[in-house]
Amino acid sequence: MKKIRSVSALLFCLLAASIACAQSPPRPDIVLRGTITGKQNHTYEMVPFDVPSGIVALTVTFHYTGHEQRTTIDLGLFDPQRFRGWSGGNKSTFTVSESNATPSYLPGPILPGTWKLILGVPNIRPGATSQYEADIYFARQDGEESFTDQPLRNGPAWYRGDLHMHTAHSDGSCLSQSGRKVPCPVFLTAQAASERGLDFIAVTDHNTDSHEDALRELQPYFDQLLFVPGREITTFWGHANLFGPTQFFDFRVGDTTTTRTLFERAEKLHAILSINHPNAPTGEECMGCGWTPQQQFDPRLVHVMEAVNGGDEDGPHASISFWEKYLDQGLRVTAIGGSDNHNAQIPAGKTNAIGRPETVVYADNLSVPSLLDAIRKGHVFVDLSASRDRILDVSVTDNQQMAKMGDALAAPANSTIAISAHLVACQGLLLRFLLDGQPVHALQTNIQQTEQVLALTLKADGKKHWLRPDVVTPEGRLVLLGNPIYLNYTESRE
């Protein structure tokens, strides 16, 4: 897949259950060191450590010396109440959390108290010694987790993905080998996404987190496809995708818990809660699908919204108009898309097929923290055509200030806003801009080349506006949906 990259790369530290950072690695919460001698051959050593309350996941990295002498030390784990797993000598790093764990280990509550590493010694020669070190990292409830401890790809780029799909862990189904309709396994979703050239996906089964364990097992195999932790919070008054946490998130909206409560909880977790298909009809065919909260809540809590759903696209139930109502209130809300796939076997490009539409994110690297950070910032466009290479990269400058999609720009009255639009694989289509939802005819232009940079200008009036790009067919059908650049906004996105 073609990527448009800049020359610099930013490194990051994964905050939850993470251990890798090239320049400034996080410090372990506990370091356990010891010595194994030849006298301990064919024995098991228990190495205790204390886990405080409030921990949602822990990661262990284990290293030892003596490999050149064929020393082998196996590894396992007990919590204060039970056995949590055994990886022998096949892993030097593992993570356990309440909802998922590295294969070989069991998910479950991270109980406070004394845990124990099991060190099995199948071989150490007489007279030999081995020094071991176990570094233990605690993750508290910060909401941002991952199934890999390092980026799958380094360097800034436009990364393509699908942020809304379902599997056997909720109502996803497909045909079995003998042609029967059965719950569709997570593997088929990952395989289809990989074959279609996606860089990331979020499996968002309804209200559950059981699929997270399957994704943790699959992530090492799909080392070019990043799995973003997600689920669809499904209430009687609307659906919303939660991105980031893997621990339980209470979805029960009723008399005492409100829609506002959901967004406040997501804020505390530093998670993204994105309203799904808000213009969809609600009824017995799709219970709670439309967005009709049981009581009003502060719209400033909404930072991300699914403006394009695979079942609607730009049809009668498309949610772009709902999203733009939030923009018209002066709010900065990122538009994303998702296929809402319920059958991994739907052929590529068909309605609700995996990757139609794609959310395309300009992120510092291919990692969960970088992707979620870029989505919060609005560095996103939505590709309704399920292409593998279309790019809509827009920036504006005024008085030597520069802003990308999702950013704010100060544009004084009578100044000239210079617009640069870098387009890839859009020949034969039209680039247009909407100012506060209305097309600006002077900013509509034909795209004639496979890769083209178009330069346009707009006279600023010094007032507050949102300016967003999109790409359409000559007949006006939407192909690429861009996020706004916010002119003269003083409010922070946070």
Secondary structure in CASP SS format (residue, H / E / C, confidence):
PFRMAT SS
TARGET T0000
AUTHOR 0000-0000-0000
METHOD secondary structure of the structure
MODEL  1
M C 1.00
K C 1.00
K C 1.00
I C 1.00
R C 1.00
S C 1.00
V C 1.00
S C 1.00
A C 1.00
L C 1.00
L C 1.00
F C 1.00
C C 1.00
L C 1.00
L C 1.00
A C 1.00
A C 1.00
S C 1.00
I C 1.00
A C 1.00
C C 1.00
A C 1.00
Q C 1.00
S C 1.00
P C 1.00
P C 1.00
R C 1.00
P C 1.00
D C 1.00
I E 1.00
V E 1.00
L E 1.00
R E 1.00
G E 1.00
T E 1.00
I E 1.00
T E 1.00
G H 1.00
K H 1.00
Q H 1.00
N C 1.00
H C 1.00
T C 1.00
Y E 1.00
E E 1.00
M E 1.00
V E 1.00
P E 1.00
F E 1.00
D E 1.00
V E 1.00
P C 1.00
S C 1.00
G C 1.00
I E 1.00
V E 1.00
A E 1.00
L E 1.00
T E 1.00
V E 1.00
T E 1.00
F E 1.00
H E 1.00
Y E 1.00
T C 1.00
G C 1.00
H H 1.00
E H 1.00
Q H 1.00
R C 1.00
T C 1.00
T E 1.00
I E 1.00
D E 1.00
L E 1.00
G E 1.00
L E 1.00
F E 1.00
D C 1.00
P C 1.00
Q C 1.00
R C 1.00
F E 1.00
R E 1.00
G E 1.00
W E 1.00
S E 1.00
G E 1.00
G C 1.00
N C 1.00
K C 1.00
S C 1.00
T E 1.00
F E 1.00
T E 1.00
V E 1.00
S E 1.00
E C 1.00
S C 1.00
N C 1.00
A E 1.00
T C 1.00
P C 1.00
S C 1.00
Y E 1.00
L C 1.00
P C 1.00
G C 1.00
P C 1.00
I C 1.00
L C 1.00
P C 1.00
G E 1.00
T E 1.00
W E 1.00
K E 1.00
L E 1.00
I E 1.00
L E 1.00
G E 1.00
V E 1.00
P E 1.00
N E 1.00
I C 1.00
R C 1.00
P C 1.00
G C 1.00
A C 1.00
T E 1.00
S E 1.00
Q E 1.00
Y E 1.00
E E 1.00
A E 1.00
D E 1.00
I E 1.00
Y E 1.00
F E 1.00
A E 1.00
R E 1.00
Q C 1.00
D C 1.00
G C 1.00
E C 1.00
E C 1.00
S C 1.00
F C 1.00
T C 1.00
D C 1.00
Q C 1.00
P C 1.00
L C 1.00
R E 1.00
N E 1.00
G E 1.00
P E 1.00
A E 1.00
W E 1.00
Y E 1.00
R E 1.00
G E 1.00
D E 1.00
L C 1.00
H C 1.00
M E 1.00
H C 1.00
T C 1.00
A C 1.00
H C 1.00
S C 1.00
D C 1.00
G C 1.00
S E 1.00
C E 1.00
L E 1.00
S C 1.00
Q C 1.00
S C 1.00
G C 1.00
R C 1.00
K E 1.00
V E 1.00
P E 1.00
C C 1.00
P C 1.00
V H 1.00
F H 1.00
L H 1.00
T H 1.00
A H 1.00
Q H 1.00
A H 1.00
A H 1.00
S H 1.00
E H 1.00
R C 1.00
G C 1.00
L C 1.00
D C 1.00
F E 1.00
I E 1.00
A C 1.00
V C 1.00
T C 1.00
D C 1.00
H E 1.00
N C 1.00
T C 1.00
D C 1.00
S C 1.00
H H 1.00
E H 1.00
D H 1.00
A H 1.00
L H 1.00
R H 1.00
E H 1.00
L H 1.00
Q C 1.00
P C 1.00
Y C 1.00
F C 1.00
D C 1.00
Q C 1.00
L C 1.00
L E 1.00
F E 1.00
V C 1.00
P C 1.00
G E 1.00
R E 1.00
E E 1.00
I E 1.00
T E 1.00
T E 1.00
F C 1.00
W C 1.00
G E 1.00
H E 1.00
A E 1.00
N E 1.00
L E 1.00
F E 1.00
G C 1.00
P C 1.00
T C 1.00
Q C 1.00
F C 1.00
F C 1.00
D C 1.00
F C 1.00
R C 1.00
V C 1.00
G C 1.00
D C 1.00
T C 1.00
T C 1.00
T C 1.00
T H 1.00
R H 1.00
T H 1.00
L H 1.00
F H 1.00
E H 1.00
R H 1.00
A H 1.00
E H 1.00
K H 1.00
L C 1.00
H C 1.00
A C 1.00
I E 1.00
L E 1.00
S E 1.00
I E 1.00
N C 1.00
H C 1.00
P C 1.00
N C 1.00
A C 1.00
P C 1.00
T C 1.00
G E 1.00
E C 1.00
E C 1.00
C E 1.00
M C 1.00
G C 1.00
C C 1.00
G C 1.00
W C 1.00
T C 1.00
P C 1.00
Q C 1.00
Q C 1.00
Q C 1.00
F C 1.00
D C 1.00
P H 1.00
R H 1.00
L H 1.00
V C 1.00
H C 1.00
V E 1.00
M E 1.00
E E 1.00
A E 1.00
V E 1.00
N E 1.00
G C 1.00
G C 1.00
D C 1.00
E C 1.00
D C 1.00
G C 1.00
P C 1.00
H C 1.00
A C 1.00
S C 1.00
I H 1.00
S H 1.00
F H 1.00
W H 1.00
E H 1.00
K H 1.00
Y H 1.00
L H 1.00
D H 1.00
Q C 1.00
G C 1.00
L C 1.00
R C 1.00
V C 1.00
T E 1.00
A E 1.00
I E 1.00
G E 1.00
G E 1.00
S C 1.00
D C 1.00
N E 1.00
H C 1.00
N C 1.00
A C 1.00
Q C 1.00
I C 1.00
P C 1.00
A C 1.00
G C 1.00
K C 1.00
T C 1.00
N C 1.00
A C 1.00
I C 1.00
G C 1.00
R C 1.00
P C 1.00
E E 1.00
T E 1.00
V E 1.00
V E 1.00
Y E 1.00
A E 1.00
D E 1.00
N E 1.00
L E 1.00
S C 1.00
V H 1.00
P H 1.00
S H 1.00
L H 1.00
L H 1.00
D H 1.00
A H 1.00
I H 1.00
R H 1.00
K H 1.00
G C 1.00
H C 1.00
V E 1.00
F E 1.00
V E 1.00
D E 1.00
L C 1.00
S C 1.00
A C 1.00
S C 1.00
R C 1.00
D C 1.00
R C 1.00
I E 1.00
L E 1.00
D E 1.00
V E 1.00
S E 1.00
V E 1.00
T E 1.00
D E 1.00
N C 1.00
Q C 1.00
Q E 1.00
M E 1.00
A E 1.00
K E 1.00
M C 1.00
G C 1.00
D C 1.00
A E 1.00
L E 1.00
A C 1.00
A C 1.00
P C 1.00
A C 1.00
N C 1.00
S C 1.00
T E 1.00
I E 1.00
A E 1.00
I E 1.00
S E 1.00
A E 1.00
H E 1.00
L E 1.00
V E 1.00
A C 1.00
C C 1.00
Q C 1.00
G C 1.00
L C 1.00
L E 1.00
L E 1.00
R E 1.00
F E 1.00
L E 1.00
L E 1.00
D C 1.00
G C 1.00
Q E 1.00
P E 1.00
V C 1.00
H H 1.00
A H 1.00
L H 1.00
Q C 1.00
T E 1.00
N E 1.00
I C 1.00
Q C 1.00
Q C 1.00
T C 1.00
E E 1.00
Q E 1.00
V E 1.00
L E 1.00
A E 1.00
L E 1.00
T E 1.00
L E 1.00
K E 1.00
A C 1.00
D C 1.00
G C 1.00
K C 1.00
K C 1.00
H E 1.00
W E 1.00
L E 1.00
R E 1.00
P E 1.00
D E 1.00
V E 1.00
V E 1.00
T C 1.00
P C 1.00
E C 1.00
G C 1.00
R C 1.00
L E 1.00
V E 1.00
L E 1.00
L E 1.00
G E 1.00
N C 1.00
P C 1.00
I E 1.00
Y E 1.00
L E 1.00
N C 1.00
Y C 1.00
T C 1.00
E C 1.00
S C 1.00
R C 1.00
E C 1.00
END
